[in-house]
Amino acid sequence: MPVWMQTATLLALSNVFMTFAWYGHLKTLNTKPWVIAALISWGIALFEYMIMVPANRIGYTELSVGQLKIMQEVITLAIFVPFSVLYMQQPLKLDYLWAGLCLLGAVYFIFRS
């Protein structure tokens, strides 16, 4: 498997954990004290870091740190939009499309030779 694909796969998996750590508590722990939500979120984030750190180390063998960051941002939006709509039951907004188009521009500029 090419390095960029290994990296993207691991970053996508880590981003699922990250998204739940950052935003999942808003739905499932909203009646608990914030410190409980923070501790649970840190526990979830531990798994995110255990996947994200190897992903970035693998990616950095062939990609620049800027390329890794832009790849992460694209993956973040690709994970966040379904999470927001399906899990958090938020409306799908046209703004997600505009944000995605801006990120495509970022991908173009950071990955061009």
C-alpha angles and dihedrals in degrees: 000000000000117000094244090054094048089049095047092048094051092043091051091051092047090048092058088058092043093051092051091045092051102038111009092083090063089071105027104033102030092120094051125086113271092245090061090050090048094051092048090046090051089052091053091044090056089067089046091055092046088061100033097053094055089043092056093043091052092045094048090063088074108006132066121242088251091054090049091051095049090046088053092050092051091048090047092057092043090054097037098054096057090041091052094047101037104031103026092034093226120155118264106247131201087231088076088061092051091048089050091051090051089052090050087057089051090050090052094051098042096046101040115110 
